Amino acid sequence: MQTYKALFLDIDGTILKPDHTMDQSTKDAVAQVKEHGMEVFLATGRPLHEIASIADELDIHSYIGYNGALALYQDQVIVNEPIDPNTIQHFLRVAKEKGHEMVLYTSKQNTFTTFDSPIVQEFIDTFKLEQNTLFSPTVIQDILGVTLMGLAPEDTALYQSSDELFFSQVNVAGLEHSYDVIRNTVNKGRAIQKLLEHLQIDKEKTIAFGDGMNDKEMLSYVGEGFAMGNAHPDLIAYANHQTTDVTDSGIYNGLQTLGLVK
């Protein structure tokens, strides 16, 4: 039987259910694979300063955040790639012209273009964000990730400043107007590649679970990529397995098919 060395888990729609709770089966599965000696990472579009309670609940200490722009292995920084400030300036100009809003993430705070918009408050409430402040040009060199809010699908083309960028719709009910900004050269898959090089682990010995299009590079890169039952339909093509829904023990059931949990 294959010996697996690392497991990468998306958070929203993968670990967390729509009511923002976690199945006991997920906790059990993570505990069991850790007993086998596997390294377990949270791999999320979220800022790392907002996931401490989830990490504590699962006893996980290594992370990929901001869709791959920052990666830590047991508090050691392995990847740190802020977005080009010229790209941020372009986003700010378009958002102001079109009446869109943004959250721009630094390693310490979530900086918003306004707090006076209902869609911003909905975003903050949905993800229970706490480290929030207004965007200031003083942090433009430090932006690790961006989520655009209030967009129709065709609006993403307005932000396309280079072929390096694509826009991943947030796979959470009520936030379909929101899009994560992803870089072709900076994403969860690339971050995993760098982590595995650091840890000297073959990618064939790795597993990942995800549900959104920001997970496509991650699921494509690892040895065993699982799309959740509730995954975006377009994500399934990038996985070599599909498990059950996040509300139906998706992580546990997927790992059970590999013989890793009882």
N, C-alpha and C positions, 0 to 999 in steps of 0.2 A: 504493500500500500504506500502511496505517496506520503512523504513526510512534509508537512506544511510548516512554514517558518513565520509568516506574517499575515495578519488580517487587517483590512482597511474598511472602515464603516462610515458611510455617510450618516448624517444626523436626521434632518427633517424628512419625514416620509420613509425613513429606513429604520432608524432607532426609535424616533419619536412618532407616535400616532397623531392623528388630526387633533386630538384633545391635549396634545403635548405631554402625554404620559408615556411610560415605557413598559412593555410587557415584562413580567417576571421571567418569561422564557428567554428574553434577550439577555438579561442579567445572568441567568444560569448558563447560557451558551458561552458568553464571554468568559465567565469564571472557569468553565471546563477547558476551553482552548488555552487559556493562560496556564492551567495546570499541566497541559501538554508541552509547555515551554514556548508557545507562540508569542511573538510580539504583536500587540494590538494597538492600532492607531485610529483616532477619530479623523475623518477626512471630510471637511465641510467647506461650504462657502461662507459660513459664519466667521466673524472675528473671534480670535482665540480668547480674548478677554471676556467673552460672553458665554463660554461653554464650561466654566469651572464646575458647576453643579452636576452637569451630565458626566463629565470626566470623573468626578468624585464618586458618583453613584455606581459607575462601572469600574472604578479603580484603574483608570487608564491615564498614562503619563506621557504619551507621545501623540503628536498632532500634525495634521495638515490643515491649515486654515486659509481663508480668503481665496478659495478655489485654487490653491497651489502656490500662492505667492509667499507664504511663510510656512516652514515645516520645522518641527522640533522633535528630536529624539531624546527623551528623558531630560528635557530642559536645555539640551544643546541645540543651537540653531544650525540647521543644515541647509535651508533655503531661505533667502530673504531678497525678494525682487519687487520693489515698488514700481508703480506705473509711471511712465514718462510724464513729467509735468505738462508738456505740450498737449498730450492727449487729454489730460484733466482740464486744461483751459478750453479745449475744443468742446468737451462735454458741458462745461459750465455755460458757454456761449449758447449752445443749442438748447439746453434746458431752459435758460432764461427767455429765449426767443419763443419757444413753443409752450411754455407754461408747464413743463415737466418738473419733477422733483428728483432729488438724489440723496443717497447716503454714501459717503466716502469714508472708508475705514482706514484708520491708522492702527498701529500695534497696541494703542491704548484707548482709543475712543472711536465712537461712531459719530461722524460729523455730518449734519443734515443741512440741506439748502434752506429749509424753513421748518418751523414747528407748527405753523398756522394752517396746514393743509390736512383735511381728513384722511387722505391716503397715507400721509406720513404717520399720523397717529395710529392708523390701522396696522401699518407695518411694525411700528414699535410695540404695539400691544400683542400682535400675533407672535413675534419672536421674543417678547419679554425683554427687550433691550434696556440696559440700565446706564451704560456709560455714554450718554448722549450730550452733544453740544452742537452749536452752529458751526458750519464750515468757516474756516479762516484761511486766507492765502498763505499764512505762515506755515501751514502743514502740507502745502502742495507737493513738496518733495517726498512726503512720507506716506502717500496713499497706496495701500496694498490691494484694495479691492473697491469696486463700485457696484451699487445696485441702482438702476434707473426705475422710476415709478411714474405711473399715470400714462403709460404708452399704449397705443394701439400697435398690433404686430408690425404694420408697415412703417411705424415711426423709428424702428431700430436702424433703418438705413440712414437716417439723418446723422447718426452718431458714428458711422463707419468711416473713420479717419484713415484706416489702413487695412490691408488684407489680413493683418495679424489678428484682428479682433472678430469675435462673434458674440452673440447675445443669447443667453440661455433663460428661457421663461421660468420664473419661480414656480415650482411644482407644488403649490400650496393653495387650497381652495380660498377664493376671495382676493388672492394676490396675483392673479393672472396678468394684471397690468404691469407687473414688475419683472425686470430682466437683469440678471447678473451679467456683468461684462467679463468675458473670458479672453485670454490671450492664447494664441496657438502655441506659443513657446513657454507659457506659464499656465499650468493647469494641474489638476490632481494627478494625472498620469505622469507628467514630467517630474513632479515632486516625488512620487513613488520611485521613479527611476533613480533619482539622486539619493534617496534614503537607502534603497537597496544596494547601491554602489558603496555607500558608507558602511552598511552593515554586512556587506559581502554575502548577500542572499540572492539566489537565482530567482528570477521572476516566476518561473514555473512552480515555485514553492510558495506562492502567494495567492490570497483570496481577497475579493472585494465585493461589497454589496452597495447598490445605489438605486435611486429612483428617478433622478432628473437628468436633463441633458448636460448639465455640468459634470456628470459622472461618466460621460462616454469614453474619455481618454483613460480614465482609471479602469473601467471594466474591460477595455480593449487591451490594456497593458498587462494586467495580472494573469496568472495561470488559470484561475477559476473566477470568472466574473459573473455575478448574480444580479439580474434585474429583479426588483421587487414586483410582486403581483400588481401593485398600484403604480408601477413605473409609467413614465411618459411613453406612449406607444412607439415613438421613434427610437427610444433607448434600447429596445429589445434586440435590435440588429447588432449592437455593440457588445452584447453579453453572450457567453456560451451556456448560460443556464437562466431559467426564470423560476423564482421561488414563489411562495404565497405572499399575500398582502401583509403590509406592516401591522394590520389589526389581527392577523392570523399567524403569528409566530414566524414571520418570513425569514428572519436571520437564523433562528433555531432550526427550522425545517430545511433550509439550504445547507447548513453545516451538517445536519444529520445525513443528508444524501452522500456526503463525503466521508461518513463514518467518524466524525470528529466529536459528536455529542451523543449522549444517551437519554 
